[in-house]
Amino acid sequence: FFFNFRDFIPDGRDGADVAKRIEAMGRGPATISNLNVTGTALNESHIKPYDLVALPSLRVAVLSLIDPVYMLPAWRSRVAPADEAVAKVVADLQRLPEAEA
């Protein structure tokens, strides 16, 4: 599933409130491609940079970029520019083993 800026407005500095919200939904990790969660309460069980969707004849990577406009300054600084985030995810996808890609 995906967040928009209204869903991801952390109340605290460590993101524990967002982690609890994601866990309460019981839907697995949210896809946010341009957010650095290092050193927060969020981890790969809460946020992932892409989702692989299997279609009948291929797999498609889905990315989701978050707009930091309404986020607290501490979180706004964790949002990477879209072009950098997309380049990083594409590089990560190219390194996936064939079985996962």
URCORZI-V142752 format. One record per pair of residues at least 6 apart in sequence whose ideal C-beta (glycine too) atoms are under 7 Angstrom apart, sorted by the first residue. I is the first residue (numbers start at 0). J is the second residue. D is the distance in whole Angstrom. If there is no record, write none. Layout:
i: {I & I}
j: {J & J}
d: {D & D}
//
This chain:
i: {0 & 0 & 1 & 1 & 1 & 2 & 2 & 2 & 4 & 4 & 4 & 4 & 7 & 7 & 8 & 8 & 9 & 9 & 9 & 9 & 10 & 12 & 13 & 13 & 14 & 14 & 14 & 14 & 15 & 17 & 18 & 18 & 18 & 21 & 21 & 28 & 28 & 28 & 28 & 28 & 29 & 29 & 30 & 30 & 30 & 30 & 30 & 31 & 31 & 31 & 32 & 32 & 32 & 32 & 32 & 32 & 32 & 32 & 33 & 33 & 33 & 33 & 33 & 33 & 34 & 34 & 34 & 34 & 35 & 35 & 36 & 36 & 48 & 48 & 49 & 49 & 49 & 49 & 49 & 50 & 51 & 51 & 52 & 52 & 52 & 58 & 60 & 62 & 62 & 64 & 64 & 65 & 67 & 67 & 92}
j: {26 & 29 & 29 & 30 & 63 & 29 & 31 & 65 & 65 & 66 & 68 & 69 & 17 & 65 & 69 & 70 & 16 & 17 & 71 & 74 & 16 & 73 & 39 & 40 & 36 & 39 & 40 & 41 & 40 & 41 & 40 & 41 & 45 & 29 & 45 & 43 & 44 & 45 & 46 & 47 & 45 & 46 & 47 & 49 & 50 & 61 & 63 & 46 & 63 & 65 & 48 & 49 & 62 & 63 & 64 & 84 & 85 & 88 & 64 & 65 & 78 & 79 & 81 & 84 & 46 & 65 & 77 & 78 & 77 & 79 & 42 & 46 & 88 & 91 & 60 & 61 & 62 & 88 & 92 & 61 & 58 & 60 & 58 & 59 & 61 & 100 & 92 & 85 & 88 & 81 & 84 & 78 & 75 & 78 & 100}
d: {5 & 6 & 6 & 5 & 5 & 5 & 6 & 6 & 6 & 5 & 6 & 5 & 6 & 6 & 6 & 6 & 6 & 5 & 6 & 5 & 5 & 5 & 5 & 5 & 7 & 4 & 5 & 4 & 4 & 6 & 5 & 5 & 5 & 6 & 5 & 7 & 6 & 6 & 6 & 4 & 7 & 6 & 6 & 6 & 5 & 6 & 4 & 5 & 6 & 5 & 5 & 6 & 4 & 6 & 6 & 5 & 7 & 5 & 5 & 6 & 6 & 4 & 6 & 3 & 6 & 6 & 6 & 6 & 5 & 7 & 7 & 5 & 5 & 7 & 5 & 6 & 5 & 5 & 7 & 5 & 5 & 6 & 7 & 5 & 6 & 7 & 5 & 6 & 6 & 5 & 6 & 6 & 4 & 4 & 7}
//
